[in-house]
Amino acid sequence: MNYKSENRDKLIKCAKKVFLTNGFTKASLRKISSDAGLTTGAVYFFFKDKDGLLGAIVDEPLNKILTVLQQHFAEDEQEDFTSYVHFEGDHDELAETLVSLMYDDYDAMIILLQKSAGSRYENIIDRIISLTEENYLEMAQKYAEAIKGKHVNTYMLHWFCHVHINAFVHLLEHEKNRDNAMKNIKSVMEFLICGWMNFILEDDE
């Protein structure tokens, strides 16, 4: 590792601590660079600005999670709802993968969820919910086409998207133990899937 990489890593390590303590808005680039034994010029050299520094902390874990979600949505698009039968645990792999990614860099996720106000990431949960709703709507429409006399309940679809995403947010914010999180998410996921299957459609009038 050359000195440039070492200096960049020092800034990221120190920034993570400062963001966790003070949040994005109150985080001082002067303190971060001082803690790293560098000047503020180094921050601008490596990251351009404070948003870029935050991105160096959260982008990698965030993008991994988004990739898994996109893959899941793509697989769901291929689902044949005329023959689909839900069985307990059929979404465990997805749940475990998401929890693993969330807890692989727990501090980065906490910064993203609780400490990113004032940054370009402050509405990240709303953006993920919107992404989820867009994809779930397509899936729910296919589900409705497979069941005569039913159509999508858009209110419940919107509500379920919020509940799905916030279930993972709540887990991360209230359960620091990875093993407990992995255990608990399975029951949560089963509840969510069963609820989705039973209430996402309503009778045609």
PEVENTA-V231555 format. One record per pair of residues at least 24 apart in sequence whose C-alpha atoms are under 8 Angstrom apart, sorted by sequence separation. I is the first residue (numbers start at 1). J is the second residue. If there is no record, write none. Layout:
# PEVENTA-V231555
I,J
I,J
This chain:
# PEVENTA-V231555
133,157
11,36
133,158
136,161
10,36
133,161
164,192
7,36
68,97
132,161
24,54
68,98
7,38
11,43
129,161
160,192
65,98
129,162
65,101
129,165
160,196
64,101
65,102
128,165
8,46
15,53
15,54
157,196
61,101
125,165
12,53
16,57
61,102
156,199
157,200
12,56
61,105
156,200
12,57
153,199
154,200
61,108
62,109
153,200
61,109
152,200
153,201
152,201
153,202
58,108
151,201
152,202
57,108
58,109
150,201
151,202
150,202
151,203
58,111
150,203
151,204
58,112
149,203
150,204
149,204
113,169
144,201
140,200
77,138
81,142
82,143
140,201
73,135
77,139
81,143
110,172
73,136
76,139
110,173
82,146
81,146
82,147
51,119
51,120
99,168
103,172
102,172
103,178
100,178
99,178
99,181
100,182
99,182
96,182
99,185
20,107
95,182
23,111
96,185
20,110
95,185
96,186
16,107
20,111
23,114
24,115
25,116
95,186
16,108
19,111
23,115
24,116
25,117
22,115
23,116
24,117
25,118
23,117
24,118
25,119
92,186
95,189
16,111
20,115
24,119
19,115
89,186
92,189
91,189
91,190
89,190
88,190
